[in-house]
Amino acid sequence: MISNVSDILEYFGVAIDFHEYSRDFIKVFRADPTTNQVKTFELHSEGEAFEQQLIRLFPGEADKLKKALRLFAGDVPRDLMVLKYGPISSTS
């Protein structure tokens, strides 16, 4: 599991002004070590738009993507947070 980069930078005393984007998105890098090529995907980070964009990029994996995204929409994120940070209060 990878911590939030801000937490790591803060731990080492690094202060960086991050660029703020007008809409939420995540950037994914896919590196192919055999060709030294890197492909960048800019994906929406919000629910339905994220799912639809992934399916457009990888139509052959649509069923698997839908299954995985449904799994992570359930209790898995909460369980991962508990593993990473400890019990979550019922007020959060």
N, C-alpha and C positions, 0 to 999 in steps of 0.2 A: 504494500500500500504506500502511496506517495503522499506526503503531507502537502499542504498548501504552500506554494513557493514563498509567499509572504512570510509565513512562520519561520521558514528556514533562513531567509535573508535577515529577518529581524534577529534571530538567534546569533548570527554572525556579525551583527551590527551594520549590515548593509542597508542603506537608504536609497531607494530608487523611486522616481516618479513614474508610475505606470501610465501608459496612454489609455485614456478612457474612450471607448467606442460608443457610438450613438445607439447601437442595438446590441443585444446579447448574442455572442457567438463564441464558439470554441474553435481553436485551430489544431488540426491533427496533422502530424507529419508521418508519412510512410516512407521508410528508407529501404532501398534494395542494395545490400552490401555487394552483391555480385556485379552490379552495374554502376555503383556509386551515384545512383539517381535518387532524388528525394521528391516526392509528390506531396503537395500541401492541400488539405481540404479545410475550407472555412465552413463550419456548420452552425446552424442555429442552435442555441442552447435551451430553447424552450419547447417542451413537450411535443405537440402535434407537428409543428414545423420541422423539428429535429428529425422525427420519425419519417416524415414524407421526404425530406431531403436525402436521408440515408437510403431510402428505398429507390429514389431516382438514381442515385449514384451506383447502387449495387442491386439491380432488379432481380438478379438470380438468387439473391440471399434474402428476399423479402420476407418469406415465412419465418426463417430463423431470426431475422432482426425483430420482427413483431413479437415473437416468443420471448426473446431476450429482454426487450424493452418492457413487456408486460411483467416479467419477473422483477426487474429493477424498479418498477413503479409500485411494487408491493412493500413488504417489510424489509427487504434486503438493505436498502440504504440506511434505514434506522439501525439495523443490526450491525452494519459496518461502522457506523458512528459510535455505537456502544463499544465495539472492539477497539476502536482508535482512541476514543476520549473517555470511556467509562460510561456509567449509567446516565441516561438522559432524563431530566426531570419531566414530570407529567405536564408541566406548564409550558414546555417548549413546543 
